[in-house]
């Protein structure tokens, strides 16, 4: 097979896979402009008589401004704490060459195998007794669940940073905090981008844990969207418009952050 034919074949396969990946988004976008009758008559076709009323009603039903604030607050604070705590823990574990450090790392790795469903009842019971079934309690839970994978990823990145940098900074009189925040953490930017993206996607779209923890006046966008699905009726036109409201902030985030995301990924590949 010639190189040209191989490139064309790979291009066609990539195009097909890209269209398959975009097809669910196409269904959400097109059906969010349809009336209930239009959705049930044809899901795949473009809307013949599109309407923006779905978005207006969904915006009001979601209490979008309040829900967006709660989602942003929980996601930003949780991801920031996970990145900082995980990077510091990974640095301490990797630089402390002892059996205890290896055991601690293995415990974090093993914690990734524990399913959330096995601990959700005792966890919510304990936090309920501590009056922590609220946004701060949810952030603390995310910190606990998110650090295991993040520490594992950061530990591998820290291992690639020469210890000579630490020794040189120590000879100059720098302490642990200054070494970490001025030397180590900036060099971990590619891994920080990876950890942040993984946790943002997980926390922003999470439904189960917030549904167990948050009171109704602190609901996030995924929780508010659930109200479109009643026991006897499902308002698909409003639900799909609500899903678009939930997807839009992530798209905006990627649009403005893509320069740093691409820079971080390419820096990691060069290293």
N, C-alpha and C positions, 0 to 999 in steps of 0.2 A: 504494500500500500504506500503510495507516494505521500510526501509530507503535506502537499496541498489537500489531498483527499482526506487525510487524517485530521487536518485543521478544520475542514468543512464539517466533518462528522462530529468533532468535538463541539463545534459551534452550534450545530443543530441540536445536539443532546443538551447543551447548556441552555439554549432557547426554550426547549420543551420543558426542562426542569424549572426554569424561571417562570414560565407561564403557569405551570402547576402550582408553584409557590404563591403566585399572585392571585390565583383563582378565588380562594376564600375571601381575600380582601375585596375583589371585584364584586362578589356576591353581597358582602356587607354594604359596600358603597352604593351599589345600584338599588338594592332593596330598601335602603334607608330613605329613598326619595319616593317610594311607592305607597299607595294606600293599601290597607289590608286586603281588599279585593284584588289589587294588582299583584300582590305577593303570591296569593293562592292560585291565581290564574297562570302565572309563569314566574318562576324564580330566576331563571337564567337571562331572560330577555331584558333589554334596556327599558326603563320606565317610559311609557307613552305619554303619560300626563304626570310629570314629576311635581312634587310639592315640597316646600320648605316648612310646612306646618309641623311635620314630624320633629324637626330639630327645635322648633319653638316650644312645642309641648314637652319634649324630652328635656330641654334645658330647664324648664320650670319644675318638672317632676323630679329631676335629679337634684334639685337645689344645687346647681352645678358649681357656683362660686364657692360655697361652703365645702362641698365634697372635694373639689379640686384643691382647696387649701389644706384639707386634712390629708389627702393623698400625697401632696408635695411635702408637707411637713414630716410625715412619717417616713417617706422614702429618702429624703435628703438627710435627715438626722440619722436614720438607721445606717445608710450607706457610708456616711462620713465616719461614724463610730466604728463600723465594721472594718473599714480600711485602716484607720489609725491603730485600733487595738490589735488587729491581725498582723499588721506590719511590725509593730513593736514586739509582739509575742514571737513572731517568726525570727526576728533578729536576735532576740535573747536566746531562743532555743538553738539556733544554728551556730551562734558564736560560743555557746557554753558546751564544750566538748566533753560530755559526760554521759553515763548510762541513764541518768535521771532525765536528761533532755530528750534522749531517744525514746524513753518510755512515755514521756509527756506528748511527744509528737505522734506516737502510735495511738495514744488515747484519743487525740483529736481526729486522727484518720478513722479510727474505729467508730467514733461518734457519728460519722457520716452515714454509717450503715443502719443507724437506729431510725425507724420510720416515725414520723411525727404522730401518726394515729395512735401509737402505743403509749405516748406520754401526754397527749393533749388533755385527757380528763384530770389526772393528778396535777398537771401544770396549771390548768385554769382554776382548780380547787385551791391550790396554794396561793396563787396570785389573788384570788378572790378574798381569801382570809386576810391578805396583806393590803386590801383595798387598792389593788393595782390593775384592775380590769378597766384600763383607760389607755390613752395614747402613750404616756410614759412607760406603762407596763408592756404595751405591744412593742415599743422600740427596744426595750430590754430583752424581750423574747427573740426578736429578730437578731439582736446582737449575739445571743447565745446560739441560735441555729445557724447563723451565717458565718461565724468565725472558723468553724472546723475546716471547710473547704478553702476558705481564704488563707488561713495559716499554712495549709499544705501548699498552696500555690506560691505564697510569699516566701516560704522556706526554700523552695527551689531557686527562686530569684536571688535571695540573699546569698545562697551558696556560690553564685557566680560572681559575687563582688569580692575582690581580694581583701584579705584581712590586713594587708600592709597599709591600706588606707586608714583603718582604725588605729593601728599602731602609730602611724605618722601623726594623726590628729591628737592622740593621747600624749605624745612627746611634746606637742605644741601647747598642751595644757587644756585641751578640750575635754569636757565631761561626757557622760553617756548621752544626755539629752541633746547637747550640741552636735555630737557626732551623728546621732540618728537623724535629727531634723535637718541638718545642713549638708550632710554628705550622703547618708544611706537612703533616706526617703526620696530625695530627688532622683537618685539612680534607679529607683523602683517604679518610676512613672509608667513604663509600659505595662508592668504587672498591675499597677493600680488601676489603669484604664480597663484591663480585663476583668479584674475583681469588681469594679464599680458597675460595669455593664451587666455582668451576671446577676448581681444583687439588685440592680435597678429593675431589670425585667421581672425577677422573681417577686420582689416586694410590691411593685406597682400593680401587678396583676393578681396578687394573692387574694383569695376569697375566704378560705376556711378559717385561718387563724384570726383575722379581724372579726369574722362573724361570731367567734367565741369570746372575744375580748372587749370589743368596742361597744359602748352604749349607742343608741340610735342617733343622738345629737352629734356623734363624732364619726359617722359613717363615711367611708371612702367611696370613690366612684364605682368600683365593682360591686360593693354592697348595695348602693343605691340602684344600680341597674337591675338587680334581682327583683325589685318591686314591679317590674313590667311583666313578670311571670307569675300570674295568680294561680289559684287552685283549679279554677274552671276556665279561665281565658288566658291567652298569651298575646300580648300586644307586640307582635314582631316588628311592626313598622317603628314604634317608639323605642323598642329594645335595640334595634340595629342603629338607630340614630344615637342612642345613648352609648353604644359601643364605639361609634365613631368619635364621640366626645372623649372617651377613654383612650382611644388610640392616638388622637391628635397631639396631646402633649408630648408623647414619646417621639413622634415624628418631628415635632418642632425641636425637641432636645437634640435629636440626632443631626438635624439640619445645621444648628448652631455649633454643635460640638464635634462635627465630623473632622474638622481640621486637627483637633487634638487626638481624636480616636485614631485616625490614619497615621498621625505622627507617632503615637505610642506604639501601634502595631508594627510599623516599619522599623522603629528603633529597636523593638524586641527581636525582630527577625535578623537585623544586622548584627546584634550582639550574639 
